[in-house]
Amino acid sequence: MNKNTTLQFESIHKQYFPMVLQMCLGFTQGDYDKASDLSQEVFIKVWKHLDTFKGLSSYKTWIYRITVNTCLQLIRKEKKNNTMSIDSVHHQLVEESKNDVTEASNSLYKAIGQLNELDRLVIMMVLEGQHYDDISEVLGIEATNVRVKIHRIKKRLKKILDHE
Amino acid sequence: MSNHFSELEDAWNQSKKSLQSSPTNIENTYEKIRAHKKESFLFYYGTIAILSTTLIVIFSFFYFVAPVEQVLSRIGAGLMLGGLIVRILFEINSIKKAKKIHSINNSLEAVNNSIAFYQFRKKIHGVVAPIIISLYTIGFYLITPEFLIYMDTWNVVLFDISYLFIAVILFFQIRKGVRKEMNNVRETVLLKKELLEGN
Protein backbone atom coordinates (compact mmCIF):
# COMPACT_ATOMS: atom_id res chain seq x y z
CA MET A 1 0.00 0.00 0.00
CA ASN A 2 1.22 3.48 -0.77
CA LYS A 3 1.67 6.32 1.66
CA ASN A 4 -1.66 7.92 0.74
CA THR A 5 -3.58 4.74 1.49
CA THR A 6 -1.73 4.34 4.78
CA LEU A 7 -2.67 7.88 5.77
CA GLN A 8 -6.24 7.21 4.68
CA PHE A 9 -6.31 4.01 6.77
CA GLU A 10 -4.98 5.79 9.83
CA SER A 11 -7.56 8.54 9.48
CA ILE A 12 -10.37 5.95 9.13
CA HIS A 13 -9.00 4.10 12.17
CA LYS A 14 -8.96 7.27 14.22
CA GLN A 15 -12.46 8.25 13.19
CA TYR A 16 -14.25 4.91 13.37
CA PHE A 17 -12.32 2.97 16.02
CA PRO A 18 -14.61 4.10 18.90
CA MET A 19 -17.72 3.12 16.88
CA VAL A 20 -16.30 -0.31 15.97
CA LEU A 21 -14.95 -1.04 19.45
CA GLN A 22 -18.25 -0.06 21.04
CA MET A 23 -20.19 -2.33 18.69
CA CYS A 24 -17.79 -5.16 19.46
CA LEU A 25 -18.19 -4.48 23.20
CA GLY A 26 -21.96 -4.66 22.87
CA PHE A 27 -21.67 -7.82 20.83
CA THR A 28 -19.32 -9.52 23.31
CA GLN A 29 -21.38 -8.41 26.34
CA GLY A 30 -18.67 -6.02 27.51
CA ASP A 31 -15.71 -8.43 27.27
CA TYR A 32 -12.97 -5.86 26.53
CA ASP A 33 -10.26 -8.31 25.41
CA LYS A 34 -12.53 -10.14 23.03
CA ALA A 35 -13.94 -6.86 21.72
CA SER A 36 -10.40 -5.50 21.12
CA ASP A 37 -9.45 -8.61 19.15
CA LEU A 38 -12.65 -8.41 17.18
CA SER A 39 -12.20 -4.73 16.34
CA GLN A 40 -8.62 -5.43 15.26
CA GLU A 41 -9.96 -8.11 12.94
CA VAL A 42 -12.41 -5.55 11.52
CA PHE A 43 -9.57 -3.11 10.78
CA ILE A 44 -7.44 -5.84 9.21
CA LYS A 45 -10.31 -6.32 6.75
CA VAL A 46 -10.63 -2.57 6.25
CA TRP A 47 -6.89 -2.44 5.42
CA LYS A 48 -7.16 -5.44 3.10
CA HIS A 49 -10.09 -4.04 1.11
CA LEU A 50 -9.40 -0.31 1.28
CA ASP A 51 -8.01 -0.32 -2.27
CA THR A 52 -11.29 -1.76 -3.57
CA PHE A 53 -13.56 0.75 -1.81
CA LYS A 54 -15.53 2.36 -4.62
CA GLY A 55 -17.40 4.97 -2.62
CA LEU A 56 -20.83 3.55 -3.53
CA SER A 57 -21.75 3.84 0.13
CA SER A 58 -20.31 5.97 2.92
CA TYR A 59 -17.23 4.79 4.82
CA LYS A 60 -19.48 4.41 7.85
CA THR A 61 -21.90 2.00 6.12
CA TRP A 62 -18.97 0.11 4.59
CA ILE A 63 -17.32 -0.31 7.99
CA TYR A 64 -20.64 -1.38 9.51
CA ARG A 65 -20.88 -4.13 6.91
CA ILE A 66 -17.39 -5.37 7.77
CA THR A 67 -18.12 -5.15 11.52
CA VAL A 68 -21.44 -7.00 11.29
CA ASN A 69 -19.97 -9.77 9.10
CA THR A 70 -16.90 -10.14 11.33
CA CYS A 71 -19.14 -10.45 14.43
CA LEU A 72 -21.36 -12.99 12.68
CA GLN A 73 -18.29 -15.01 11.71
CA LEU A 74 -17.26 -15.00 15.37
CA ILE A 75 -20.54 -16.75 16.30
CA ARG A 76 -19.61 -19.68 14.05
CA LYS A 77 -16.06 -19.82 15.42
CA GLU A 78 -17.35 -19.70 19.01
CA LYS A 79 -19.89 -22.44 18.40
CA LYS A 80 -17.05 -24.63 17.17
CA ASN A 81 -15.05 -24.08 20.38
CA ASN A 82 -17.89 -23.55 22.82
CA THR A 83 -16.04 -24.96 25.80
CA MET A 84 -14.15 -22.54 28.03
CA SER A 85 -11.50 -23.72 30.49
CA ILE A 86 -11.66 -22.67 34.16
CA ASP A 87 -8.31 -20.91 33.65
CA SER A 88 -9.63 -18.78 30.84
CA VAL A 89 -12.75 -17.86 32.86
CA HIS A 90 -10.53 -16.82 35.78
CA HIS A 91 -8.27 -14.85 33.42
CA GLN A 92 -11.33 -13.15 31.98
CA LEU A 93 -12.62 -12.17 35.44
CA VAL A 94 -9.25 -10.72 36.42
CA GLU A 95 -8.88 -8.86 33.14
CA GLU A 96 -12.42 -7.49 33.28
CA SER A 97 -11.60 -5.58 36.43
CA LYS A 98 -8.56 -4.05 34.73
CA ASN A 99 -10.12 -2.70 31.60
CA ASP A 100 -11.50 0.74 30.89
CA VAL A 101 -15.14 -0.25 30.57
CA THR A 102 -17.05 1.61 33.26
CA GLU A 103 -19.72 -0.06 35.34
CA ALA A 104 -22.53 1.90 33.68
CA SER A 105 -21.29 0.98 30.21
CA ASN A 106 -20.87 -2.59 31.30
CA SER A 107 -24.51 -2.89 32.38
CA LEU A 108 -25.55 -1.32 29.06
CA TYR A 109 -23.52 -3.93 27.15
CA LYS A 110 -24.88 -6.69 29.39
CA ALA A 111 -28.48 -5.60 28.65
CA ILE A 112 -27.82 -5.57 24.90
CA GLY A 113 -26.01 -8.89 25.33
CA GLN A 114 -29.23 -10.54 26.43
CA LEU A 115 -30.58 -10.20 22.90
CA ASN A 116 -29.61 -12.78 20.30
CA GLU A 117 -26.43 -12.03 18.32
CA LEU A 118 -28.04 -10.67 15.16
CA ASP A 119 -30.51 -8.52 17.14
CA ARG A 120 -27.60 -7.06 19.13
CA LEU A 121 -25.94 -5.88 15.93
CA VAL A 122 -29.16 -4.41 14.55
CA ILE A 123 -30.04 -2.48 17.71
CA MET A 124 -26.50 -1.13 18.04
CA MET A 125 -26.77 0.33 14.54
CA VAL A 126 -30.05 1.96 15.61
CA LEU A 127 -28.36 3.35 18.74
CA GLU A 128 -25.66 4.75 16.47
CA GLY A 129 -28.38 6.67 14.64
CA GLN A 130 -28.28 4.68 11.40
CA HIS A 131 -31.32 5.00 9.11
CA TYR A 132 -33.40 1.93 8.30
CA ASP A 133 -32.26 2.13 4.67
CA ASP A 134 -28.59 2.03 5.71
CA ILE A 135 -29.21 -0.93 8.03
CA SER A 136 -31.06 -2.64 5.20
CA GLU A 137 -28.01 -2.02 2.95
CA VAL A 138 -25.64 -3.46 5.56
CA LEU A 139 -27.73 -6.59 6.09
CA GLY A 140 -28.90 -7.06 2.50
CA ILE A 141 -32.57 -7.37 3.48
CA GLU A 142 -35.67 -5.29 2.69
CA ALA A 143 -36.13 -2.04 4.64
CA THR A 144 -39.65 -3.16 5.63
CA ASN A 145 -38.17 -6.31 7.10
CA VAL A 146 -35.64 -4.17 9.00
CA ARG A 147 -38.47 -2.03 10.38
CA VAL A 148 -40.34 -5.09 11.68
CA LYS A 149 -37.14 -6.50 13.16
CA ILE A 150 -36.29 -3.26 14.96
CA HIS A 151 -39.79 -2.94 16.40
CA ARG A 152 -39.56 -6.49 17.75
CA ILE A 153 -36.06 -5.94 19.17
CA LYS A 154 -37.07 -2.69 20.91
CA LYS A 155 -39.96 -4.50 22.58
CA ARG A 156 -37.66 -7.26 23.74
CA LEU A 157 -35.08 -4.76 25.00
CA LYS A 158 -37.77 -2.89 26.96
CA LYS A 159 -38.75 -6.16 28.64
CA ILE A 160 -35.10 -6.78 29.57
CA LEU A 161 -34.64 -3.27 30.99
CA ASP A 162 -37.94 -3.45 32.94
CA HIS A 163 -36.75 -6.63 34.63
CA GLU A 164 -33.46 -5.07 35.75
CA MET B 1 -40.87 2.56 25.00
CA SER B 2 -39.42 5.70 23.32
CA ASN B 3 -38.47 7.09 26.73
CA HIS B 4 -36.58 3.95 27.55
CA PHE B 5 -34.91 4.01 24.19
CA SER B 6 -33.78 7.62 24.32
CA GLU B 7 -32.23 6.90 27.74
CA LEU B 8 -30.45 3.99 26.17
CA GLU B 9 -29.26 6.19 23.30
CA ASP B 10 -27.86 8.71 25.79
CA ALA B 11 -26.09 5.97 27.73
CA TRP B 12 -24.72 4.60 24.48
CA ASN B 13 -23.33 7.96 23.35
CA GLN B 14 -21.94 8.68 26.80
CA SER B 15 -20.19 5.33 26.88
CA LYS B 16 -18.53 5.93 23.50
CA LYS B 17 -16.75 9.02 24.78
CA SER B 18 -14.35 6.86 26.79
CA LEU B 19 -13.28 4.88 23.70
CA GLN B 20 -10.61 6.53 21.60
CA SER B 21 -8.14 5.36 18.99
CA SER B 22 -4.50 5.64 20.06
CA PRO B 23 -1.15 5.18 18.24
CA THR B 24 -0.77 1.89 20.17
CA ASN B 25 -4.09 0.65 18.75
CA ILE B 26 -2.92 1.40 15.22
CA GLU B 27 0.51 -0.17 15.82
CA ASN B 28 -1.17 -3.33 17.22
CA THR B 29 -3.40 -3.47 14.16
CA TYR B 30 -0.37 -3.22 11.85
CA GLU B 31 1.28 -6.06 13.77
CA LYS B 32 -1.84 -8.19 13.37
CA ILE B 33 -1.97 -7.37 9.65
CA ARG B 34 1.57 -8.71 9.21
CA ALA B 35 0.75 -11.91 11.15
CA HIS B 36 -2.52 -12.31 9.25
CA LYS B 37 -0.76 -12.24 5.86
CA LYS B 38 1.38 -15.27 6.83
CA GLU B 39 -1.56 -17.18 8.36
CA SER B 40 -3.87 -16.70 5.43
CA PHE B 41 -1.14 -17.82 2.98
CA LEU B 42 -0.74 -21.06 4.96
CA PHE B 43 -4.53 -21.47 5.26
CA TYR B 44 -5.07 -21.18 1.52
CA TYR B 45 -2.02 -22.94 0.17
CA GLY B 46 -1.04 -25.43 2.95
CA THR B 47 -3.18 -28.33 1.70
CA ILE B 48 -2.16 -27.71 -1.93
CA ALA B 49 1.54 -27.71 -0.90
CA ILE B 50 1.14 -31.04 0.95
CA LEU B 51 -0.78 -32.67 -1.93
CA SER B 52 1.70 -31.35 -4.53
CA THR B 53 4.67 -32.65 -2.53
CA THR B 54 2.99 -36.08 -2.29
CA LEU B 55 2.38 -35.98 -6.04
CA ILE B 56 6.03 -35.15 -6.76
CA VAL B 57 7.29 -37.88 -4.37
CA ILE B 58 5.05 -40.57 -5.91
CA PHE B 59 5.85 -39.45 -9.45
CA SER B 60 9.62 -39.48 -8.68
CA PHE B 61 9.27 -42.92 -7.11
CA PHE B 62 7.63 -44.36 -10.24
CA TYR B 63 9.94 -42.48 -12.59
CA PHE B 64 13.37 -42.80 -10.92
CA VAL B 65 13.19 -45.55 -8.27
CA ALA B 66 10.70 -48.17 -9.47
CA PRO B 67 9.57 -47.54 -13.04
CA VAL B 68 6.70 -50.01 -13.44
CA GLU B 69 6.50 -51.87 -16.77
CA GLN B 70 3.30 -53.94 -16.79
CA VAL B 71 0.14 -52.35 -18.21
CA LEU B 72 -1.81 -53.13 -15.02
CA SER B 73 0.84 -51.43 -12.88
CA ARG B 74 0.94 -48.41 -15.17
CA ILE B 75 -2.84 -48.08 -14.90
CA GLY B 76 -2.41 -48.35 -11.11
CA ALA B 77 0.24 -45.63 -11.03
CA GLY B 78 -1.93 -43.51 -13.33
CA LEU B 79 -4.91 -43.84 -10.97
CA MET B 80 -2.78 -42.85 -7.96
CA LEU B 81 -1.27 -39.80 -9.65
CA GLY B 82 -4.49 -38.82 -11.48
CA GLY B 83 -6.49 -38.91 -8.24
CA LEU B 84 -4.04 -36.58 -6.59
CA ILE B 85 -4.12 -34.15 -9.52
CA VAL B 86 -7.94 -34.08 -9.42
CA ARG B 87 -7.85 -33.42 -5.66
CA ILE B 88 -5.41 -30.53 -6.17
CA LEU B 89 -7.75 -29.03 -8.80
CA PHE B 90 -10.68 -29.24 -6.36
CA GLU B 91 -8.58 -27.52 -3.68
CA ILE B 92 -7.76 -24.68 -6.10
CA ASN B 93 -11.48 -24.31 -6.84
CA SER B 94 -12.16 -24.33 -3.11
CA ILE B 95 -9.74 -21.41 -2.61
CA LYS B 96 -11.61 -19.47 -5.31
CA LYS B 97 -14.90 -20.05 -3.47
CA ALA B 98 -13.37 -19.15 -0.08
CA LYS B 99 -12.06 -15.88 -1.52
CA LYS B 100 -15.61 -14.98 -2.59
CA ILE B 101 -16.67 -14.72 1.07
CA HIS B 102 -16.03 -11.02 1.45
CA SER B 103 -16.81 -9.14 4.61
CA ILE B 104 -17.35 -6.06 2.45
CA ASN B 105 -20.49 -7.62 0.95
CA ASN B 106 -23.79 -7.20 2.71
CA SER B 107 -24.53 -9.83 5.36
CA LEU B 108 -26.98 -11.79 3.21
CA GLU B 109 -24.47 -12.06 0.34
CA ALA B 110 -21.69 -13.05 2.75
CA VAL B 111 -23.93 -15.70 4.32
CA ASN B 112 -24.98 -17.06 0.89
CA ASN B 113 -21.34 -17.27 -0.23
CA SER B 114 -20.45 -19.03 3.03
CA ILE B 115 -23.22 -21.59 2.46
CA ALA B 116 -21.97 -22.23 -1.11
CA PHE B 117 -18.41 -22.64 0.20
CA TYR B 118 -19.34 -25.06 3.01
CA GLN B 119 -21.55 -27.09 0.67
CA PHE B 120 -18.66 -27.35 -1.76
CA ARG B 121 -16.31 -28.44 1.09
CA LYS B 122 -18.92 -31.00 2.16
CA LYS B 123 -18.97 -32.36 -1.40
CA ILE B 124 -15.15 -32.57 -1.41
CA HIS B 125 -15.10 -34.49 1.88
CA GLY B 126 -18.19 -36.60 1.28
CA VAL B 127 -18.01 -37.42 -2.45
CA VAL B 128 -14.77 -36.39 -4.13
CA ALA B 129 -12.33 -37.55 -1.43
CA PRO B 130 -13.85 -41.07 -1.05
CA ILE B 131 -13.83 -41.56 -4.87
CA ILE B 132 -10.22 -40.38 -5.12
CA ILE B 133 -9.12 -42.55 -2.19
CA SER B 134 -10.92 -45.56 -3.71
CA LEU B 135 -9.16 -45.00 -7.04
CA TYR B 136 -5.88 -44.50 -5.19
CA THR B 137 -6.44 -47.78 -3.31
CA ILE B 138 -7.33 -49.69 -6.51
CA GLY B 139 -4.22 -48.20 -8.13
CA PHE B 140 -2.09 -49.23 -5.16
CA TYR B 141 -3.29 -52.85 -5.29
CA LEU B 142 -2.94 -53.01 -9.10
CA ILE B 143 0.79 -52.41 -8.69
CA THR B 144 1.15 -55.24 -6.15
CA PRO B 145 1.49 -58.11 -8.72
CA GLU B 146 4.48 -56.45 -10.38
CA PHE B 147 6.06 -55.68 -7.00
CA LEU B 148 5.87 -59.42 -6.22
CA ILE B 149 8.41 -60.02 -9.01
CA TYR B 150 11.03 -57.82 -7.33
CA MET B 151 10.17 -58.10 -3.62
CA ASP B 152 9.66 -60.91 -1.09
CA THR B 153 6.02 -61.99 -0.79
CA TRP B 154 5.87 -61.25 2.95
CA ASN B 155 7.21 -57.78 2.33
CA VAL B 156 4.47 -57.06 -0.20
CA VAL B 157 1.80 -58.58 2.11
CA LEU B 158 3.04 -56.39 4.94
CA PHE B 159 2.93 -53.42 2.58
CA ASP B 160 -0.68 -54.21 1.60
CA ILE B 161 -1.84 -54.78 5.19
CA SER B 162 -0.26 -51.55 6.40
CA TYR B 163 -2.20 -49.73 3.70
CA LEU B 164 -5.44 -51.05 5.27
CA PHE B 165 -4.56 -49.26 8.53
CA ILE B 166 -4.03 -46.05 6.60
CA ALA B 167 -7.43 -46.59 4.93
CA VAL B 168 -9.13 -46.85 8.36
CA ILE B 169 -7.47 -43.60 9.52
CA LEU B 170 -8.53 -41.90 6.28
CA PHE B 171 -12.11 -43.12 6.76
CA PHE B 172 -12.33 -41.48 10.18
CA GLN B 173 -10.66 -38.31 8.89
CA ILE B 174 -13.21 -38.04 6.08
CA ARG B 175 -16.11 -38.65 8.48
CA LYS B 176 -14.80 -35.90 10.77
CA GLY B 177 -14.45 -33.52 7.80
CA VAL B 178 -17.99 -34.20 6.56
CA ARG B 179 -19.46 -33.64 10.05
CA LYS B 180 -17.54 -30.37 10.43
CA GLU B 181 -18.74 -29.00 7.09
CA MET B 182 -22.32 -30.20 7.76
CA ASN B 183 -22.31 -28.28 11.04
CA ASN B 184 -21.01 -25.19 9.26
CA VAL B 185 -23.76 -25.45 6.63
CA ARG B 186 -26.44 -25.97 9.29
CA GLU B 187 -25.33 -22.97 11.37
CA THR B 188 -24.98 -20.67 8.36
CA VAL B 189 -28.41 -21.68 7.04
CA LEU B 190 -29.87 -20.89 10.48
CA LEU B 191 -28.19 -17.49 10.40
CA LYS B 192 -29.64 -16.81 6.96
CA LYS B 193 -33.11 -17.77 8.22
CA GLU B 194 -32.66 -15.42 11.16
CA LEU B 195 -31.60 -12.61 8.80
CA LEU B 196 -34.61 -13.06 6.55
CA GLU B 197 -37.32 -13.56 9.11
CA GLY B 198 -39.36 -10.44 9.85
CA ASN B 199 -41.02 -11.42 13.09
Interface residues (C-beta under 8 A of the other chain):
Chain A: E10 H13 K14 Q15 F17 P18 M19 L21 Q22 L25 Q40 E41 F43 I44 K45 W47 K48 H49 T52 F53 W62 R65 I66 V68 N69 T70 L72 Q73 I75 R76 K79 K80 D100 V101 T102 A104 S105 L108 N116 L118 M124 L127 E128 G129 E137 V138 L139 G140 I141 T144 N145 V148 K149 R152 K154 K155 L157 K158 L161
Chain B: M1 H4 F5 L8 E9 A11 W12 Q14 S15 K16 S18 L19 Q20 S21 N25 I26 N28 T29 K32 I33 H36 H102 S103 I104 N105 N106 S107 L108 E109 A110 V111 N183 N184 E187 T188 L191 E194 L195 L196 G198 N199
